[in-house]
Amino acid sequence: MFSKACEYGIKASIYIAEQSLAGRKAGLKEISEAIESPTAYTSKILQQLCRNVIINSDKGPTGGFSMDIQKIEKIKLSAIVFAIDGDSIYNGCGLGLKKCDEKKPCPVHDQFKLIRDELKKMLETTTVKTLAMNHEKKLTFLKR
């Protein structure tokens, strides 16, 4: 459903939010290890998240990646998905057809539209803070 980059972006955002809530900044290598992603690939994903003002990047000896505490409560998963994958998750065909709509639906159009609408609702109502707090409490996991 999500691209691999988007999966890593969501995981990285959760990890960075958790560290930020604890008053820490996280380094690139630390993040890539925490989410089991190649470091160079993680770097590119983090750059996209910075460009979209989801995370902050500070250089220097006290640098690292972080999130503004006030923003963590407001950042929804939909912002991360949009920053990395755009809006294709809301518009794509369940069978991958280039053109699929109400007038010319694919065989799974109606069923997939229901799933896609529920996914959109979940992404637009779930905050990074909630996910970070669940991870911190060991209720969820970022690694296998």
C-alpha positions in Angstrom: 0.0 0.0 0.0 2.8 2.4 0.9 6.1 2.7 -0.9 9.2 1.4 1.0 10.3 5.0 1.3 7.0 6.0 2.9 7.2 3.0 5.3 10.7 4.1 6.4 9.5 7.8 6.6 6.7 6.8 9.0 8.9 4.7 11.1 11.6 7.4 11.2 9.1 10.0 12.2 7.8 7.9 15.0 11.3 7.2 16.3 12.3 10.9 16.0 9.1 12.0 17.8 9.8 9.5 20.6 13.3 10.8 21.1 12.1 14.5 20.9 9.5 13.8 23.6 12.4 12.5 25.7 14.4 15.7 25.1 16.9 14.1 22.7 18.0 14.5 19.1 18.6 11.4 17.0 21.5 10.9 14.6 21.2 9.5 11.1 22.9 6.2 11.9 20.9 5.7 15.1 17.6 6.3 13.2 18.6 3.9 10.3 19.5 1.2 12.8 16.2 1.8 14.8 14.1 1.4 11.7 16.3 -1.2 9.9 16.8 1.0 6.8 20.0 1.6 4.8 21.7 4.8 6.0 22.0 6.5 2.6 18.3 5.7 1.9 17.3 7.0 5.3 19.2 10.2 4.7 17.2 10.9 1.5 13.9 10.2 3.3 14.8 12.5 6.2 15.7 15.3 3.7 12.2 15.0 2.3 10.7 15.2 5.7 12.8 18.2 6.5 11.8 19.9 3.3 8.2 19.4 4.2 8.8 20.8 7.7 7.8 17.6 9.5 11.2 17.1 11.2 14.1 19.4 12.0 17.8 18.9 11.2 20.5 20.6 13.2 24.1 20.4 12.3 27.1 20.4 14.5 28.3 18.5 17.6 24.9 18.9 19.3 23.0 18.4 16.1 20.6 15.6 14.9 17.0 15.2 13.9 14.1 16.3 16.1 10.6 17.5 16.1 9.1 20.5 17.7 7.2 19.3 20.8 4.2 21.5 20.1 4.0 20.1 16.5 4.2 16.5 17.4 0.6 16.6 18.6 -0.5 18.1 15.3 1.5 16.1 12.8 -0.8 13.4 11.3 0.4 10.4 9.4 -1.3 11.9 6.3 1.4 14.7 6.2 4.2 12.1 6.2 2.5 10.0 3.5 1.9 13.1 1.3 5.5 14.3 1.8 6.9 11.1 0.5 4.3 9.4 -1.7 2.0 12.3 -2.7 -1.7 11.7 -2.9 -1.6 8.5 -5.1 -2.7 6.4 -2.1 -6.1 8.2 -2.2 -6.5 8.1 -6.0 -4.8 4.9 -7.2 -6.5 1.9 -8.7 -6.6 -1.3 -6.6 -5.4 -3.3 -9.6 -2.9 -0.6 -10.7 -4.8 0.5 -13.8 -3.8 3.9 -15.2 -7.4 5.0 -15.4 -10.1 3.8 -13.0 -13.1 5.8 -11.8 -16.8 5.6 -11.2 -17.6 5.8 -14.9 -15.1 3.1 -15.9 -14.3 1.0 -12.8 -11.9 -1.9 -12.5 -13.3 -5.2 -11.1 -12.4 -4.2 -7.5 -13.1 -0.5 -7.7 -16.1 -0.3 -5.3 -14.6 -2.5 -2.6 -11.1 -0.8 -2.9 -12.7 2.6 -2.6 -14.2 1.7 0.8 -10.8 0.5 2.0 -9.0 3.6 0.6 -11.6 5.9 2.3 -11.0 4.1 5.7 -7.3 4.4 5.2 -7.5 8.1 4.5 -9.6 8.6 7.6 -7.0 6.7 9.7 -4.1 8.7 8.2 -5.8 12.0 8.8 -6.8 11.3 12.4 -3.7 9.5 13.7 -1.0 11.6 15.2 2.7 10.9 15.4 2.6 11.6 19.1 0.2 8.8 19.8 2.3 6.4 17.8 5.5 7.5 19.5 4.0 7.2 22.9 2.7 3.7 22.2 6.2 2.7 20.9 7.8 4.2 24.0 5.5 2.1 26.2 6.5 -1.0 24.2 3.0 -1.4 23.0 4.2 -1.3 19.4 7.4 -2.1 17.5 9.5 -0.6 14.7 11.7 -3.6 14.2 10.9 -7.3 13.5 
